[in-house]
Amino acid sequence: MPAKAAQRPRQNGAAAAMPVVPFTAAAHEHTEIAFDEVIQPEAGAHQIPPIDIPAFGYMRHILIEVSTNTEGEQEAEAVTNPDFPWNLFSNIQISDVNGAPIFGPLDGYAALWASITGGYAGRPDPRVMPFFSSEYKKPRFLLRVPVEISHFDGFGSLANQNAAASYRLSLTLNEIAKLTTKNKKAPKVRIRVWLEAWSLPNERDIIGRPQAEAPPMLDSAQYHSFFQKNVAKGAQTTLLVRVGSLIRNLTIIARNEAGERKDGVFPDPAILEWDSRKIREDSQVMLQELLSASVPELKTRDTGVFAYLLDRSTKNTVGDDSPTLWLPTVQSTRMEIRGNAEEAGSLQIITNDVAPVAVQPSERYQEESRTGFHPESSGAGQVGPRG
């Protein structure tokens, strides 16, 4: 827990509290490798044994680095799946020390968009990186699997100091048939997994000032999960099943009955309702504008992808946000997306929600929109001066 402010005498005899050095000034960024192996996709799915995350300080994120060890080959008329190279992974999951999922399970393409809409880097879209390659013969990318919410103050990073009770990453490689048609030779890929963390600060710095030894609202955690809803052509209503915490964003991937991403499966306009109150009514163009305007250097808004971004409280762009725009919910909250769609298919709805320790369930959403949630005057619950 943060260290208590030390007392020092004033000239008039009154005690004055020394300011506490903020956590991100007291801690230091740390990275280390957790896994390194060369693997080739097979005819069936290949499950990698669970990877133990190294114990160190406070866990921020997990990075999955994929590079080509041996190039693959297709026949001339082969077609690569539009979700490639992200669908190299059919399953990505981070589990806590008790085995409960924190992130996922999500497929690689869904994990890509969870990382983009969450704004966990200055350029959150990994497809704009200079080393990125989506060629089937030589895929190369870096995917951030998020844990921390705000890099600005470390909010959401998790204590990771017990090697006997480690967090775990689970990865499953997709089958070749899901990657391309008419494959000649699947590429061998080198998969490296890295831990991004904060170091554990000392109680005081070298000149004796007290330091925050933990991020704000320690043990607050964000979760990424999904559910899939089959929808019909015409009028549709989709009930959101993940409620009970603070909803930070919603990302929707719409696919037709053949599994292809299609805009027409999502309503236009789409109405987002919160306990029978219409809180948003947007055309598809409006939602596309929201996504493009809110994600710094977004490479492209993929067909079939839509998002409700409530993580824009700092600069009206995603990331380093506070809870001020998040939607507080309880288990009885009814949230729905409804409207009319041009074609039938399915909606994969990825929910990014946060369970903050400082907010009691009884204090969350009530009738008449009284949430009971009040941002702190400083720290994780408030957007303070940020340079």
BELFENBEL-V412185 format. One record per backbone hydrogen bond with DSSP energy under -0.5 kcal/mol. CO is the residue of the C=O (numbers start at 1). NH is the residue of the N-H. E is the energy in kcal/mol with one decimal. If there is no record, write none. Layout:
CO|NH|E ; CO|NH|E
//
This chain:
6|18|-2.3 ; 8|16|-2.4 ; 10|13|-1.5 ; 14|10|-2.3 ; 16|8|-1.8 ; 21|212|-2.7 ; 22|25|-0.9 ; 22|26|-1.9 ; 23|27|-3.0 ; 28|199|-2.3 ; 30|197|-3.0 ; 32|195|-3.3 ; 35|193|-2.2 ; 37|39|-0.5 ; 37|191|-3.1 ; 39|189|-3.1 ; 42|176|-2.4 ; 44|42|-0.6 ; 45|47|-0.6 ; 46|48|-0.6 ; 46|173|-3.3 ; 48|171|-0.6 ; 50|52|-0.6 ; 51|169|-2.5 ; 54|56|-0.6 ; 57|160|-3.2 ; 58|198|-2.6 ; 59|158|-1.8 ; 60|147|-1.1 ; 60|148|-3.3 ; 61|196|-2.7 ; 62|145|-3.9 ; 63|65|-0.6 ; 63|194|-2.7 ; 64|66|-0.5 ; 64|143|-2.8 ; 65|192|-2.8 ; 66|141|-2.1 ; 67|69|-0.5 ; 67|190|-3.0 ; 70|188|-2.1 ; 73|184|-2.6 ; 73|185|-2.4 ; 75|78|-1.8 ; 79|181|-1.8 ; 81|84|-2.2 ; 83|86|-0.8 ; 83|87|-1.2 ; 85|88|-1.9 ; 86|89|-1.5 ; 88|90|-0.6 ; 88|174|-3.2 ; 89|108|-2.9 ; 91|172|-1.9 ; 92|106|-2.0 ; 93|170|-3.2 ; 94|102|-3.3 ; 94|103|-1.5 ; 95|168|-1.9 ; 96|99|-2.2 ; 100|96|-3.1 ; 102|224|-1.6 ; 103|94|-2.1 ; 106|92|-1.9 ; 107|111|-2.4 ; 108|112|-1.9 ; 109|113|-1.6 ; 110|114|-2.1 ; 111|115|-2.0 ; 112|116|-2.0 ; 113|117|-2.6 ; 114|118|-1.1 ; 115|119|-0.7 ; 115|120|-0.9 ; 116|119|-1.0 ; 121|124|-0.6 ; 124|126|-0.8 ; 125|128|-1.7 ; 126|129|-1.1 ; 129|132|-1.6 ; 133|140|-2.3 ; 136|139|-0.5 ; 137|72|-1.8 ; 140|133|-2.8 ; 141|66|-2.9 ; 143|64|-3.0 ; 143|145|-0.6 ; 144|146|-0.7 ; 145|62|-2.3 ; 147|222|-0.5 ; 149|320|-0.7 ; 150|154|-1.6 ; 153|216|-0.6 ; 154|157|-2.2 ; 155|149|-2.3 ; 155|150|-2.0 ; 158|59|-2.9 ; 160|56|-1.6 ; 161|163|-0.6 ; 162|165|-1.4 ; 167|53|-3.0 ; 168|95|-2.8 ; 169|51|-3.0 ; 170|93|-1.9 ; 171|48|-2.4 ; 172|90|-2.3 ; 172|91|-1.2 ; 173|46|-2.1 ; 175|178|-1.5 ; 176|179|-2.0 ; 176|180|-1.7 ; 179|81|-2.8 ; 182|75|-2.2 ; 185|73|-2.8 ; 187|41|-0.8 ; 188|69|-2.9 ; 188|70|-1.6 ; 189|39|-2.9 ; 189|191|-0.6 ; 190|67|-1.9 ; 190|192|-0.6 ; 191|37|-2.0 ; 192|65|-3.3 ; 193|34|-3.6 ; 193|35|-1.3 ; 194|63|-2.6 ; 195|32|-1.5 ; 196|60|-3.3 ; 196|61|-1.3 ; 197|30|-2.7 ; 198|58|-2.3 ; 199|201|-0.7 ; 203|211|-2.5 ; 205|208|-2.0 ; 209|205|-2.1 ; 210|21|-2.8 ; 211|3|-1.1 ; 215|218|-0.7 ; 216|156|-0.5 ; 217|220|-1.9 ; 221|355|-2.9 ; 223|353|-1.7 ; 224|104|-2.4 ; 225|351|-2.6 ; 227|349|-2.6 ; 229|347|-2.5 ; 231|345|-2.3 ; 234|341|-2.3 ; 236|339|-1.9 ; 237|239|-0.6 ; 238|337|-2.3 ; 239|241|-0.5 ; 241|243|-1.1 ; 245|244|-0.5 ; 245|247|-0.6 ; 245|329|-1.3 ; 246|248|-0.6 ; 246|354|-2.9 ; 247|327|-1.9 ; 248|310|-1.5 ; 249|352|-2.5 ; 250|308|-2.8 ; 251|350|-3.5 ; 252|254|-0.6 ; 252|306|-2.5 ; 253|348|-2.6 ; 254|262|-1.7 ; 255|346|-2.9 ; 256|259|-2.1 ; 260|256|-3.0 ; 262|265|-1.0 ; 263|266|-1.8 ; 264|342|-1.7 ; 264|343|-1.6 ; 269|340|-0.6 ; 270|272|-0.5 ; 270|282|-2.5 ; 271|273|-0.6 ; 271|338|-2.3 ; 272|279|-2.3 ; 272|280|-1.5 ; 273|336|-1.9 ; 274|277|-1.1 ; 276|278|-0.5 ; 277|274|-2.8 ; 277|279|-0.8 ; 280|272|-2.5 ; 282|269|-0.6 ; 282|270|-3.3 ; 283|287|-1.9 ; 284|288|-2.4 ; 285|289|-2.4 ; 286|290|-2.3 ; 287|291|-2.1 ; 288|292|-2.5 ; 289|293|-2.7 ; 290|294|-1.3 ; 291|295|-1.4 ; 294|296|-0.7 ; 294|318|-2.6 ; 295|298|-1.4 ; 300|302|-0.9 ; 302|305|-1.9 ; 304|254|-3.3 ; 306|252|-3.3 ; 307|309|-0.6 ; 308|250|-2.1 ; 308|310|-0.8 ; 311|319|-1.3 ; 312|316|-0.9 ; 317|315|-0.6 ; 322|325|-0.7 ; 323|326|-0.8 ; 326|328|-0.7 ; 327|247|-2.8 ; 330|333|-1.8 ; 333|335|-0.6 ; 334|275|-3.7 ; 335|240|-3.0 ; 336|273|-2.8 ; 337|238|-3.0 ; 338|271|-2.8 ; 339|236|-2.8 ; 340|268|-1.9 ; 341|234|-2.4 ; 344|257|-0.7 ; 345|231|-2.5 ; 346|255|-2.6 ; 346|348|-0.5 ; 347|229|-2.4 ; 347|349|-0.8 ; 348|253|-2.4 ; 348|350|-0.7 ; 349|227|-1.5 ; 349|351|-0.6 ; 350|251|-2.4 ; 350|352|-0.5 ; 351|225|-1.8 ; 351|353|-0.7 ; 352|248|-3.1 ; 352|249|-1.5 ; 353|223|-3.1 ; 354|246|-2.6 ; 354|356|-0.7 ; 355|221|-1.4 ; 356|359|-1.4 ; 358|360|-0.5 ; 360|363|-1.9 ; 361|364|-1.5 ; 366|369|-0.8 ; 367|370|-1.4 ; 369|371|-1.0 ; 370|366|-1.1 ; 372|374|-0.6 ; 378|381|-0.6 ; 379|382|-1.6 ; 380|323|-0.6 ; 382|384|-1.1
//
